[in-house]
Amino acid sequence: MVDTTQQTESQDLSDNVNEKSKKVTCALLIGAMGVVYGDIGTSPLYTLKEVFHIGGITTNETGVLGVLSLIFWSLAWVVSIKYVIFILRADNEGEGGTMSLIALAQTATENYPKLRKIIVLLGLFGAGLFYGDSMITPSVSVLSAVEGLMLIPSFQELDHFIVPLAVVILIVLFLFQRFGTAHIGRLFGPIMMLWFLTLAVLGIYGITHNPIVLKALNPMRAVEFIYYHKAVGFLILSAVVLALTGAEALYADMGHFGRAPISRAWFFFVFPALVLNYFGQGAMILLDPSVKHNPFFLLAPEWALMPLITIATLATVIASQAVISGAFSLTQQAIQLGYIPNMLIRHTSSDEKGQIYIPFINWSLMVGVVLLIIGFGSSSALASAYGIAVTGTMIITTLLVSSVVLLLWRWPLWMAIPLLLAFFIVDSLYFAANLPKVLHGGEFPIIVGIVLFIIMSTWKRGRALLTKSLEENSLPLPAFISSIRIEPPHRIQGTGVFLTSRLDVVPNSLLLNLIHNQILHEQIVLLTVIVDNFPRVHANRRFEVEIFGEGFYRVVLHYGFMEEPDIPKALQLCHLNELNFSNMTTTYYLTRETIIPSKMGMVRWRQALFSFMMKNASASLRYFNLPMNRVIELGTQVEI
């Protein structure tokens, strides 16, 4: 009887866990619909419009079916196969994006220093391009939706309000970011599900008027199109790539929702809805070529135009969320891996560790988006600048993941080489087709990429030179402790925690405190924080503790690059009983370095840039969550 009762209770518990797991998965899937696929989900608003805006394309069966075939097979190959099936496997313990891929690639190439350096530089430039994409995507998406108002006669005289309205909509979105991705996903997910349902219904409506468009599923239609249109057919790829917007954000946002919800949402909802809608638009163009200037909105019956514009505007606002969330994740990873200075990071969900908000990045993106909308003034002008960032990032992602596949996963060459080569060839074709855009606004994401590449590489190099300079003037720890035994200074009660990046030398802050105050704490803890190439570190790998005697201890704290360091909280869990980290008796010592330029190391302008970033970086007490009233900061000048 007892056994039966226990089995029943165990079964009930298992059922509750399974039910909770299903609810969480469902919530993440809906959230992914609202955040991850907002970007690519709104590409039907402008893709076919921009394809036919290029000119030189016939609107007969060869032209229209060829374009549709290119779009379908681009979505199937680049998004479905490359990103959803393949790239999402290159997760760093659940985290995706360029920085996670750099961390994996560094691990893969650790025995190849020259290759490792090239991989890191490529990754940093790819990260910079992603930030450029994060500004263009919201601008072009929202402008495309708002411009739909011009199809309504009563709004045509108000065209001068298009830009201000788009600016206001996006500012509201950026103001909303502080509430977090979790809340945004719950709010936007159901709206996006309605949006994809609308896309599918409109597509079916158009296809029923001209089912011949289903022949575009044959890849030979794309080949025939390229052959018939020659050079124009190749340039069309620069507009077809608009259908792929958001593929990179899909990978960057993996840490927010997980691989499974993102994959299921794509294959069950997003991909079918997109294909149906593109084919529906193509069917209407075949019936009436005059609709090619705005086939998405003209696909709908006249009575549905205003509701469609409303939901399209909401959908494009949501589209912007994908790249914004991706930019937050990318920034946090870059900070932890040491490529950019510390910034304030706020976690917005107690359930999902990857859901964060970074105020500085949020407001920087907002300023960039507003300036882009005002500067370009229309979605067509912005579309001409679009594509370089996306295709450039796609190529870099392929190169980074190649090192992971060949050197870390060690796939058989007969299987890996053909697949990776096929990815690279397709990415290169899209990139080459977009190169002419450099003369028509496409230089913007390249400039953004170069500027951010310089910032990240300068910070990494500057920190390395700073560490080297400090090492040259450092005092070995064993010699220092021996001198303490011979001539012990005055000791006071409490614990002094001295943060240092070196494990074998005396921290500058400890020497300065001893020189100026002539005292030492009863317990001296030399604390080093190490960020590993993993998103998160298990609790049993968090601490390394070493005892030196004379009240000296070394503590090494390990964190993952997606974790937010909290030193006081971590030290409270330290397993060494003799150490007391009570808030009232523990003092934290930091060193603030003032950079003095020298003729060695970096060139002058990079030294000046690094010095400026050092002055404006967030204080360590905030980054490490140190109590403000228990921190002493000591300054020193360092020549690099």
C-alpha positions in Angstrom: 0.0 0.0 0.0 2.8 2.3 0.9 4.6 1.5 -2.4 1.5 2.2 -4.4 1.1 5.6 -2.7 4.7 6.5 -3.4 4.4 5.5 -7.0 1.2 7.6 -7.4 2.9 10.6 -5.8 6.0 10.1 -8.0 3.7 9.9 -11.1 1.9 13.1 -10.1 5.2 14.9 -9.6 6.4 13.7 -13.0 3.2 14.8 -14.6 3.5 18.3 -13.0 7.1 18.6 -14.2 6.1 17.6 -17.7 3.2 20.0 -17.7 5.4 22.8 -16.5 8.0 21.9 -19.1 5.4 22.0 -21.9 4.1 25.4 -20.7 7.7 26.8 -20.6 8.4 25.5 -24.1 5.2 26.9 -25.4 5.9 30.3 -23.8 9.4 30.3 -25.3 8.1 29.4 -28.7 5.6 32.3 -28.6 8.3 34.6 -27.3 10.6 33.5 -30.1 7.8 34.4 -32.6 7.7 37.8 -31.0 11.4 38.6 -30.8 13.5 36.3 -33.0 11.3 36.3 -36.1 9.9 39.8 -36.1 12.7 40.9 -38.5 12.6 38.2 -41.2 8.8 38.0 -40.7 8.3 41.6 -42.1 10.6 41.2 -45.1 7.6 40.6 -47.4 6.7 44.2 -46.9 9.5 45.4 -49.1 11.4 42.6 -50.7 9.5 42.1 -54.0 8.9 45.8 -54.2 12.6 46.5 -54.2 13.3 43.6 -56.5 11.1 45.1 -59.2 12.3 48.6 -58.3 15.7 47.7 -59.7 14.3 47.5 -63.2 15.1 45.3 -66.2 12.9 42.4 -65.0 10.1 41.2 -67.1 6.8 40.7 -65.4 6.0 37.6 -67.4 6.1 34.0 -66.2 9.9 33.8 -66.6 10.6 36.9 -64.6 8.1 36.5 -61.8 8.5 32.8 -61.3 12.3 33.2 -61.4 12.3 35.8 -58.7 10.0 33.7 -56.5 12.2 30.6 -57.0 15.3 32.7 -56.0 13.5 33.8 -52.8 12.2 30.4 -52.0 15.5 28.6 -52.4 17.4 31.4 -50.6 15.1 31.0 -47.6 15.4 27.2 -47.8 19.2 27.1 -48.2 20.4 30.1 -46.1 17.9 30.2 -43.3 16.5 26.6 -43.1 19.6 24.6 -43.8 22.5 26.9 -42.9 21.2 28.7 -39.9 18.4 26.7 -38.3 19.7 23.2 -39.0 23.5 23.8 -39.1 24.6 27.1 -37.4 22.3 26.7 -34.4 24.3 23.6 -33.6 27.4 25.8 -33.1 26.1 27.0 -29.7 28.5 27.7 -26.8 26.5 25.9 -24.1 23.2 27.4 -25.4 24.5 30.8 -26.4 24.8 32.0 -30.0 26.0 35.0 -31.9 29.3 36.2 -33.2 31.1 36.5 -29.8 30.0 33.0 -28.8 31.3 31.8 -32.2 34.6 33.7 -31.6 35.0 31.9 -28.2 34.4 28.5 -29.9 36.8 29.4 -32.7 39.5 30.5 -30.3 39.2 27.1 -28.5 39.4 25.3 -31.9 42.5 27.2 -33.1 44.4 27.4 -29.8 47.2 25.3 -31.4 47.3 27.6 -34.4 48.2 31.1 -33.1 48.4 32.8 -36.5 45.0 31.4 -37.6 43.6 32.2 -34.2 44.5 35.9 -34.6 42.9 36.0 -38.1 39.8 34.3 -36.8 39.4 36.8 -33.9 40.0 39.8 -36.2 37.3 38.5 -38.7 34.9 37.9 -35.8 35.4 41.4 -34.4 34.7 43.0 -37.8 31.6 40.7 -38.2 30.4 41.9 -34.8 30.8 45.5 -35.9 28.8 44.8 -39.1 26.0 43.3 -36.9 25.7 46.6 -35.0 25.3 48.4 -38.4 22.6 45.9 -39.3 21.0 46.6 -35.9 20.4 50.2 -37.0 19.3 49.7 -40.6 16.8 46.9 -40.0 14.4 48.8 -37.7 14.6 51.9 -39.9 13.7 50.2 -43.2 11.1 47.9 -41.6 9.1 50.6 -39.9 9.3 53.1 -42.8 8.0 50.4 -45.2 4.9 49.8 -43.0 4.2 53.5 -42.4 4.6 54.2 -46.2 1.6 51.9 -46.8 -0.6 54.8 -45.6 0.2 56.5 -49.0 -2.0 53.9 -50.7 -5.0 55.3 -49.0 -6.3 58.4 -50.9 -7.1 60.4 -47.8 -3.5 60.0 -46.5 -1.7 60.9 -49.7 -1.4 64.6 -48.9 0.2 63.8 -45.5 3.3 62.2 -46.9 5.5 64.7 -45.0 4.4 63.0 -41.8 5.8 59.6 -42.8 9.3 60.2 -41.4 8.3 61.9 -38.1 5.7 59.1 -37.5 8.3 56.4 -38.0 10.8 58.2 -35.7 8.1 58.4 -32.9 7.2 54.7 -33.3 10.8 53.6 -32.9 11.6 55.9 -30.0 8.7 54.4 -28.1 10.1 50.9 -28.9 13.5 51.8 -27.5 11.9 53.4 -24.4 10.1 50.0 -23.9 13.4 48.0 -23.8 14.0 48.6 -20.1 11.1 46.2 -19.3 13.0 43.3 -20.8 12.8 40.7 -23.5 10.6 38.4 -21.5 7.8 40.9 -21.2 8.3 42.1 -24.7 8.1 38.5 -26.0 4.9 37.8 -24.1 3.3 41.0 -25.5 4.6 40.7 -29.0 4.4 36.9 -29.5 0.6 36.7 -30.0 0.7 39.7 -32.3 3.3 38.1 -34.5 1.3 34.8 -34.6 -1.5 36.9 -35.9 0.9 38.6 -38.4 2.1 35.2 -39.7 -1.5 34.0 -40.0 -2.3 37.2 -41.9 0.7 36.6 -44.2 -0.5 33.0 -44.9 -4.1 34.0 -45.6 -3.1 36.8 -47.9 -0.7 34.5 -49.7 -3.3 31.8 -50.2 -5.8 34.5 -51.4 -3.3 35.5 -54.1 -2.3 32.0 -55.1 -5.9 30.9 -55.7 -6.1 33.7 -58.3 -3.1 32.3 -60.2 -1.8 28.9 -59.0 0.8 28.8 -61.7 3.2 30.5 -59.2 3.6 27.2 -57.5 5.9 26.2 -60.4 8.5 28.5 -58.7 9.2 25.6 -56.3 11.3 24.1 -59.1 14.9 25.4 -58.7 15.3 25.4 -62.5 13.1 28.5 -62.6 15.8 30.4 -60.7 18.5 29.1 -63.1 16.4 30.1 -66.1 15.8 33.5 -64.7 19.5 34.2 -64.2 20.3 32.9 -67.7 17.6 35.0 -69.3 18.3 38.3 -67.4 22.2 37.9 -67.5 23.9 40.7 -65.4 20.5 42.1 -64.2 19.6 38.6 -62.9 22.8 38.6 -60.8 22.2 42.1 -59.4 18.7 41.1 -58.4 20.4 39.0 -55.6 21.1 42.3 -53.9 17.4 42.8 -53.5 16.5 39.1 -52.9 18.8 39.2 -49.9 16.2 41.4 -48.2 14.2 38.3 -47.7 16.9 36.9 -45.5 17.0 39.9 -43.1 17.1 38.6 -39.5 18.9 35.3 -40.2 22.0 36.5 -38.2 19.7 37.8 -35.4 18.1 34.4 -35.2 21.5 33.0 -34.2 22.4 35.9 -31.9 19.1 35.5 -30.0 19.5 31.8 -29.3 20.5 32.5 -25.7 17.2 34.2 -25.1 14.9 31.3 -26.1 16.9 28.2 -26.9 17.5 26.2 -30.1 14.4 24.0 -30.0 11.7 26.8 -29.8 13.5 28.8 -32.5 13.7 25.8 -34.8 10.1 24.8 -34.3 8.8 28.3 -34.8 10.6 28.5 -38.1 9.5 25.3 -39.7 5.9 25.2 -38.3 4.9 28.9 -38.6 7.4 31.3 -40.1 8.7 29.6 -43.2 5.4 28.4 -44.6 3.8 31.8 -44.0 6.6 33.6 -45.7 6.6 31.3 -48.8 2.8 31.6 -49.1 2.9 35.3 -49.0 5.7 35.8 -51.5 4.0 33.4 -53.9 0.7 35.3 -53.4 2.4 38.6 -54.2 3.9 37.0 -57.3 0.5 35.7 -58.4 -0.9 39.2 -58.3 2.0 40.7 -60.2 1.4 38.2 -63.0 -2.2 39.2 -63.1 -1.6 42.9 -62.9 2.0 44.1 -63.4 1.0 47.6 -62.1 0.9 46.3 -58.5 4.7 45.7 -58.5 5.4 49.1 -56.9 3.8 47.8 -53.7 2.7 44.2 -54.1 2.3 43.4 -50.4 -0.4 46.0 -49.6 -2.1 45.7 -53.0 -2.4 41.9 -52.4 -5.1 42.7 -49.9 -8.7 43.7 -50.7 -9.3 47.4 -50.5 -11.5 47.1 -47.4 -8.6 45.3 -45.5 -6.0 47.9 -46.3 -6.2 50.0 -43.1 -6.3 47.0 -40.7 -3.4 45.5 -42.6 -1.3 48.7 -42.4 -2.0 48.8 -38.6 -0.9 45.2 -38.0 2.1 45.7 -40.4 3.2 48.7 -38.3 3.0 46.7 -35.1 4.9 43.8 -36.8 7.7 46.1 -38.0 8.1 47.5 -34.5 8.4 43.9 -33.3 10.9 43.2 -36.1 13.2 45.8 -34.7 13.3 43.8 -31.4 15.2 40.9 -32.9 18.3 42.9 -33.7 18.1 45.0 -30.6 18.0 41.8 -28.4 20.8 40.4 -30.4 22.9 43.6 -29.9 22.4 43.3 -26.1 23.6 39.7 -26.1 26.6 40.5 -28.4 27.6 43.4 -26.1 27.5 41.4 -22.9 29.6 38.6 -24.5 32.1 41.2 -25.8 32.4 42.8 -22.3 33.1 39.5 -20.6 35.6 38.4 -23.3 37.5 41.7 -22.9 36.8 43.4 -26.2 34.9 46.4 -24.9 34.9 48.3 -21.6 32.5 47.5 -18.8 28.9 48.7 -19.1 25.9 48.6 -16.9 23.9 45.4 -17.6 20.5 44.7 -16.2 19.0 41.2 -16.1 15.3 41.4 -16.9 14.2 37.9 -16.2 14.6 35.6 -13.2 14.0 32.5 -15.4 16.1 33.2 -18.5 19.6 34.3 -17.7 20.1 35.5 -21.3 17.5 38.2 -21.2 19.2 41.4 -20.5 19.0 45.2 -21.0 22.0 47.5 -21.6 21.1 51.2 -21.4 24.1 52.5 -23.3 23.6 50.2 -26.3 19.9 50.9 -26.3 20.2 54.7 -26.5 23.1 54.5 -29.0 21.1 52.3 -31.3 18.1 54.7 -30.9 20.2 57.7 -31.9 21.6 55.8 -34.9 18.2 54.7 -36.1 16.7 58.2 -35.8 19.6 59.7 -37.8 19.2 57.0 -40.5 15.5 57.6 -41.0 15.9 61.4 -41.1 19.0 61.1 -43.4 17.6 58.6 -46.0 13.9 59.6 -45.8 12.4 56.5 -47.4 12.5 52.7 -47.2 13.7 52.4 -50.8 16.7 54.7 -50.1 17.5 52.6 -47.0 17.1 49.3 -48.9 19.9 50.5 -51.2 22.2 50.7 -48.2 21.0 47.3 -46.9 22.7 44.0 -47.7 26.4 44.7 -47.2 26.2 44.2 -43.5 24.0 41.1 -43.7 26.0 39.4 -46.4 29.4 40.4 -44.9 28.3 38.9 -41.5 27.0 35.8 -43.3 30.5 35.2 -44.9 32.3 35.8 -41.6 30.0 33.4 -39.8 30.7 30.7 -42.3 34.5 31.2 -41.9 34.3 31.1 -38.1 32.1 28.0 -38.0 34.4 26.3 -40.5 37.2 26.4 -38.0 34.9 25.0 -35.3 33.7 22.2 -37.6 37.1 21.2 -38.9 39.3 21.7 -35.7 36.9 21.4 -32.8 34.1 19.0 -33.9 36.6 17.2 -36.3 34.0 16.3 -38.9 35.2 14.0 -41.7 36.6 16.2 -44.5 34.5 14.4 -47.2 31.4 15.6 -45.4 32.5 19.0 -44.0 34.4 20.5 -47.0 31.5 20.3 -49.6 29.0 21.7 -47.1 31.1 24.6 -45.9 32.2 25.4 -49.5 28.6 25.5 -50.6 27.7 27.9 -47.8 30.7 30.1 -48.7 29.9 30.2 -52.4 26.3 31.2 -51.9 27.3 33.9 -49.3 30.0 35.2 -51.6 27.5 35.5 -54.5 25.1 37.6 -52.3 28.0 39.7 -51.1 29.3 40.4 -54.6 25.8 41.3 -55.8 25.6 43.9 -53.0 29.0 45.5 -53.6 27.6 48.2 -55.9 25.5 49.4 -53.0 28.7 50.8 -51.4 28.2 53.8 -53.7 24.6 54.3 -52.7 24.5 54.3 -48.9 26.0 50.9 -48.4 29.1 52.4 -46.9 27.2 53.2 -43.7 27.3 49.6 -42.2 30.9 49.2 -43.4 31.9 52.5 -41.6 30.1 51.3 -38.5 31.9 47.9 -38.7 35.3 49.5 -39.1 34.8 52.0 -36.3 33.6 49.3 -33.9 36.4 47.0 -35.0 39.0 49.7 -34.2 37.3 50.2 -30.8 37.2 46.5 -29.8 40.7 45.7 -31.1 42.2 48.8 -29.4 40.6 48.0 -26.1 41.8 44.4 -26.2 45.4 45.4 -27.3 45.4 48.3 -24.7 44.5 46.0 -21.9 47.2 43.5 -22.9 49.8 46.3 -22.9 48.6 47.6 -19.6 48.9 44.2 -18.0 52.4 43.8 -19.4 53.5 47.2 -18.1 52.1 46.4 -14.6 53.9 43.0 -14.7 57.3 44.7 -15.4 57.0 46.8 -12.2 55.5 44.1 -10.0 56.8 42.5 -6.9 56.7 38.6 -6.7 54.2 37.5 -4.1 56.5 34.9 -2.3 59.2 37.6 -1.7 56.6 40.1 -0.4 55.2 37.5 2.1 58.8 36.7 3.3 59.4 40.4 4.0 56.2 40.6 6.0 57.5 37.7 8.2 60.8 39.5 8.8 59.3 43.0 9.4 55.6 42.6 10.2 53.6 45.8 9.8 50.7 46.8 12.0 47.7 44.5 11.4 44.1 45.6 11.9 40.9 43.6 12.2 38.8 42.6 9.2 39.4 41.3 5.7 41.0 43.3 2.8 40.1 42.1 -0.6 42.5 43.3 -3.3 41.4 42.8 -6.9 44.2 41.8 -9.3 44.5 40.2 -12.7 47.8 38.5 -11.9 48.1 35.4 -9.7 51.8 35.5 -8.9 52.5 39.2 -8.0 51.5 41.7 -5.4 48.6 43.9 -6.5 49.4 47.6 -6.9 46.6 48.5 -4.6 48.1 46.4 -1.8 51.5 48.0 -2.2 50.0 51.5 -2.3 47.9 50.9 0.8 50.9 49.6 2.7 53.2 52.4 1.6 50.7 55.2 2.4 48.8 53.8 5.4 51.5 51.5 7.0 49.0 48.8 7.8 47.6 45.5 6.7 44.4 43.7 7.4 44.3 40.6 9.6 43.2 38.7 6.5 44.5 39.6 3.0 42.6 38.1 0.0 44.1 38.5 -3.4 41.1 38.1 -5.7 41.2 37.3 -9.4 38.1 37.1 -11.6 38.5 34.9 -14.7 36.0 34.8 -17.5 36.1 31.4 -19.2 35.1 30.7 -22.8 31.9 29.2 -21.6 28.5 31.0 -21.1 28.2 29.8 -17.5 30.3 28.1 -14.9 29.0 25.4 -12.6 29.0 26.2 -8.9 31.7 23.5 -8.1 34.1 25.2 -10.6 33.5 28.7 -9.3 36.3 28.8 -6.7 40.0 28.2 -6.5 41.4 28.9 -3.0 45.1 28.9 -1.9 46.6 29.6 1.5 50.0 31.3 1.8 50.3 31.8 5.5 50.7 35.2 7.4 47.0 35.8 6.8 47.4 35.8 3.0 45.0 33.9 0.7 44.4 33.7 -3.0 40.9 33.3 -4.3 40.2 32.8 -8.0 36.5 33.3 -9.1 35.5 31.8 -12.5 32.5 33.2 -14.4 31.1 32.5 -17.8 30.9 35.2 -20.5 27.1 35.3 -20.1 27.1 35.7 -16.3 27.0 38.9 -14.3 29.8 38.9 -11.7 28.7 39.5 -8.1 31.8 39.3 -6.0 30.2 39.8 -2.5 27.6 37.2 -3.2 30.2 34.7 -4.5 32.5 35.2 -1.6 29.8 34.5 0.9 29.6 31.0 -0.6 33.4 30.5 -0.3 34.0 27.1 1.3 37.0 28.2 3.4 35.6 28.6 6.9 38.5 30.6 8.3 37.8 33.4 5.9 35.2 36.0 7.0 33.6 38.1 4.3 31.0 39.9 6.5 29.9 43.1 4.9 30.8 45.1 8.0 34.4 43.9 8.2 35.4 43.5 4.5 37.0 46.2 2.5 37.6 46.0 -1.2 40.6 47.7 -2.8 40.7 48.7 -6.5 43.4 50.4 -8.6 42.6 53.1 -11.1 45.2 53.4 -13.8 46.0 56.7 -15.5 47.5 56.0 -18.9 50.7 57.9 -19.9 51.4 57.5 -23.7 54.8 56.3 -24.8 56.6 55.6 -28.1 56.2 51.8 -27.6 53.1 49.7 -28.0 50.2 51.3 -30.0 50.3 54.3 -32.2 49.5 57.7 -30.6 45.9 57.9 -31.7 45.1 54.4 -30.5 46.8 55.2 -27.1 44.6 58.3 -26.9 41.5 56.3 -27.7 42.4 53.6 -25.1 43.0 56.3 -22.5 39.6 57.9 -23.3 37.8 54.5 -22.9 39.7 53.8 -19.7 38.4 57.1 -18.2 34.8 56.5 -19.3 34.5 52.8 -18.5 32.0 51.9 -15.9 33.7 51.6 -12.4 34.6 48.1 -11.3 32.6 48.5 -8.1 29.4 48.7 -10.3 30.5 46.0 -12.7 31.4 43.5 -9.9 28.5 44.7 -7.7 30.7 45.9 -4.9 29.1 47.8 -2.0 29.9 51.5 -2.6 30.6 52.2 1.1 33.1 49.4 1.4 35.4 50.2 -1.5 38.7 52.1 -1.5 40.2 53.1 -4.9 43.9 53.9 -5.2 45.3 55.6 -8.3 48.5 54.9 -10.2 50.1 56.1 -13.5 51.1 53.5 -16.1 53.1 54.0 -19.3 52.1 51.9 -22.3 
